[in-house]
Amino acid sequence: MQRTRQDAMDGLLPDERERLILERLRTRGRVLASELAVELNTSEHTVRRHLRDLADAGHCRRVYGGALLTSPADQPAATRMRESVDRKACLAEVAVSIVRPKQVILLDAGTTNVAIAAALPDNADLTVVTNSPEACARMLDRPGFDVILIGGRVGRQVGGSIGATAMLQVQQIKADLCFLGACALDPVEGIAAFDAEDAELKRAMIKASGLVAIAMTSEKLMTSAPFIVAPASAIDYLIVESQLSADSLTELQKVCDTVMVATP
């Protein structure tokens, strides 16, 4: 049986190899050239060439020794607001369980964070500082919130204020807890974003906060984006979906302080 499988791999055409590599990327998020070379019975040089072609097509990003799947979050915020609404609400319900009365909460832009704003409990005597107009709107006219909206240029892709004005305001805050938005997260590569100014603001938010939490849909986990924000070890609470694979969950538990699973 093993010989038959090897024979099949020997006979693969280049396009077939590339499709298999893309399939492995979509299944695992991260692939290593050395492992793929053994699995496909070909050379590492050949695998690296396929990974380069896949990266040029926007499917992945080359990293040392292999490649990471590109995060699907590179879409305008208005588009992402309409996607996976129920899943984000489920994540939000778990995320708000770590909030305590009288805290100062720093709430980053992001569609899952908008769901968190809606799920925050009334009458909790919270000060919520956010760069997201959408999140701000979810808390207006509700009891128990002192809402501070960070100003500056609003990035269409980000859905929140970014740039020098936003940076200056964040640097003047001392928050108990930050709900950080993230475009991509990998245990090795860390937290990443698609916009350089957004990544810079996120780094300032982490520095301004006592604790950092991220609630994330599964398709953004084990993926990459161009601008690194911080290592995965910077996350105190990571809230993930129950359909995440056991292997991925184990990898994340090794680097994040607390991993919480949201069950529908």
C-alpha positions in Angstrom: 0.0 0.0 0.0 2.8 2.4 0.9 4.6 1.6 -2.4 1.4 2.3 -4.4 1.0 5.7 -2.7 4.6 6.6 -3.4 4.2 5.6 -7.0 1.2 7.9 -7.2 3.3 10.7 -5.8 6.1 10.0 -8.3 3.6 10.4 -11.1 2.2 13.8 -10.1 2.3 16.7 -12.6 3.5 20.1 -11.3 0.0 21.5 -11.2 -1.2 18.5 -9.2 1.6 18.9 -6.7 0.8 22.6 -6.3 -2.9 21.8 -5.7 -1.9 19.3 -3.0 0.4 21.8 -1.3 -2.4 24.3 -1.3 -4.7 21.7 0.2 -2.2 21.0 3.0 -1.9 24.8 3.6 -5.7 25.2 3.9 -5.9 22.2 6.2 -2.9 22.9 8.5 -2.3 26.6 8.0 1.5 26.1 8.2 3.6 23.8 6.0 7.3 22.9 6.1 9.2 22.4 2.8 11.2 19.5 4.2 8.0 17.6 5.3 6.2 18.3 2.0 9.3 17.1 0.0 9.1 13.7 1.8 5.3 13.5 1.5 5.3 14.3 -2.2 8.5 12.3 -2.9 10.2 15.3 -4.5 13.0 17.7 -3.7 12.8 20.7 -1.3 13.9 22.9 -4.2 10.8 21.8 -6.1 8.6 22.4 -3.0 10.1 25.9 -2.5 9.4 26.8 -6.1 5.7 25.7 -5.7 5.5 27.8 -2.4 7.0 30.8 -4.2 4.3 30.5 -7.0 1.5 30.1 -4.4 2.8 33.2 -2.5 2.9 35.2 -5.8 -0.7 34.2 -6.3 -1.6 35.5 -2.8 -2.4 32.1 -1.3 0.4 32.1 1.3 3.3 34.0 2.8 6.8 32.5 2.7 8.4 32.0 6.2 11.6 30.4 7.2 11.5 26.7 6.2 8.0 26.8 4.6 4.9 28.9 4.3 1.8 30.2 6.2 -1.7 30.5 4.7 -2.7 34.1 4.1 -5.5 35.3 6.4 -8.8 35.9 4.7 -9.4 39.1 6.7 -8.0 41.4 4.0 -11.4 42.8 3.2 -13.1 46.2 4.0 -14.7 46.3 7.4 -18.1 46.9 5.9 -17.8 43.6 4.1 -16.6 41.7 7.2 -19.4 43.1 9.3 -21.9 41.0 7.3 -19.9 37.8 7.6 -20.2 35.1 10.3 -22.5 37.2 12.5 -23.7 34.4 14.7 -20.2 32.9 15.2 -18.8 36.3 16.3 -21.7 36.8 18.7 -20.9 33.4 20.2 -17.3 34.4 20.7 -18.4 37.7 22.2 -20.5 36.0 24.8 -17.5 34.1 26.1 -15.2 37.2 25.8 -17.3 39.4 28.0 -17.2 36.8 30.8 -13.7 38.1 31.7 -14.9 41.7 32.1 -15.2 43.0 35.7 -17.2 46.0 36.9 -15.5 49.4 37.1 -12.7 48.3 34.6 -11.3 50.6 31.9 -11.6 48.6 28.7 -9.6 49.4 25.6 -11.7 48.1 22.7 -9.9 47.9 19.3 -11.6 48.1 15.9 -12.7 44.8 14.4 -16.0 43.1 13.6 -15.7 40.6 16.4 -15.0 43.4 18.8 -18.1 45.2 17.6 -20.0 42.0 18.7 -18.2 42.3 22.0 -19.4 45.9 22.4 -22.9 44.7 21.9 -22.5 41.8 24.4 -21.0 43.8 27.2 -23.3 43.8 30.2 -25.4 46.8 31.1 -24.9 48.5 34.5 -21.3 47.2 34.8 -19.9 50.7 35.4 -17.4 50.4 32.6 -15.2 52.9 30.9 -14.8 51.8 27.3 -12.2 53.5 25.1 -12.5 52.5 21.5 -11.3 53.6 18.0 -14.3 51.9 16.4 -17.3 54.1 15.6 -19.4 50.9 15.1 -18.5 49.6 18.6 -19.2 53.0 20.0 -22.7 53.0 18.5 -23.4 49.7 20.2 -23.0 51.2 23.6 -24.7 54.6 23.3 -27.9 55.1 25.3 -27.2 52.0 27.4 -26.8 52.3 31.2 -23.4 51.7 32.8 -21.0 52.9 30.1 -18.7 55.8 29.9 -17.6 55.7 26.3 -14.6 57.5 24.9 -14.1 57.5 21.1 -10.5 57.7 19.9 -10.2 60.2 17.0 -8.1 60.4 13.9 -8.2 59.2 10.3 -10.6 56.3 9.9 -9.2 53.5 7.8 -11.8 51.9 5.6 -10.1 48.5 5.7 -9.7 48.7 9.5 -13.0 50.2 10.3 -11.5 52.4 13.0 -9.3 55.4 13.7 -5.6 55.0 13.0 -2.6 57.3 12.6 -0.8 59.8 14.7 -3.9 61.3 16.5 -5.1 57.9 17.5 -1.6 56.8 18.6 -1.3 59.9 20.9 -4.6 59.3 22.6 -3.9 55.6 23.2 -0.5 56.4 24.7 -2.3 58.5 27.3 -4.5 55.6 28.5 -4.0 53.0 31.3 -6.5 50.2 30.6 -7.2 47.2 32.8 -8.1 45.0 29.7 -7.7 45.4 26.0 -9.8 43.5 23.5 -7.3 43.5 20.6 -8.4 43.0 17.0 -6.2 40.7 14.9 -6.2 39.9 11.2 -4.0 36.8 11.7 -2.5 34.7 14.5 0.1 32.0 14.3 1.8 30.4 17.4 5.2 31.0 15.8 4.8 34.2 13.8 2.5 35.9 16.3 -0.3 38.5 15.9 -0.4 40.3 12.6 -2.3 42.9 10.7 -2.7 44.0 7.0 -2.2 47.7 7.6 1.1 49.2 9.0 -0.5 52.0 10.9 -3.1 49.6 12.4 -0.3 47.3 13.5 1.5 50.3 15.2 -1.7 51.3 17.0 -2.2 47.7 18.2 1.3 47.6 19.7 0.5 50.8 21.6 -2.8 49.3 22.8 -0.9 46.2 24.2 1.6 48.5 25.9 -1.3 50.6 27.5 -3.2 47.6 28.9 -2.8 45.3 31.9 -4.3 42.3 30.2 -4.8 41.5 26.5 -7.6 39.4 25.0 -8.3 38.3 21.5 -11.5 36.7 20.2 -11.0 35.2 16.8 -12.9 33.1 14.2 -11.1 29.9 13.2 -10.2 30.9 9.6 -7.9 33.7 10.8 -6.0 31.3 13.1 -2.8 29.6 11.9 -2.5 32.3 9.2 -0.3 35.3 8.3 -0.5 38.9 7.4 2.3 41.3 6.4 2.8 43.4 9.6 3.7 41.7 12.9 2.1 43.2 16.0 3.4 41.1 18.8 4.3 37.5 19.7 1.4 35.1 20.6 2.8 35.0 24.2 1.4 38.6 24.6 -2.1 37.2 24.7 -3.5 36.7 28.2 -6.9 35.4 27.0 -7.5 33.8 23.6 -11.2 33.0 22.7 -11.6 30.5 19.9 -14.4 28.5 18.3 -15.1 24.9 19.1 -14.5 23.6 15.6 -10.8 24.5 15.8 -8.8 21.3 15.3 -7.3 19.6 18.3 -3.7 20.1 17.0 -4.2 23.8 16.5 -5.8 24.2 19.9 -2.8 22.4 21.5 -0.3 24.6 19.7 -2.1 27.8 20.8 -2.4 26.6 24.4 1.4 26.2 24.5 2.0 30.0 23.8 -1.1 31.8 25.1 -1.8 32.1 28.9 -5.5 31.1 28.7 -7.4 29.7 25.8 -11.2 29.7 26.1 -13.5 27.8 23.7 -16.8 29.2 22.6 -19.4 26.5 22.2 -22.5 27.4 20.0 
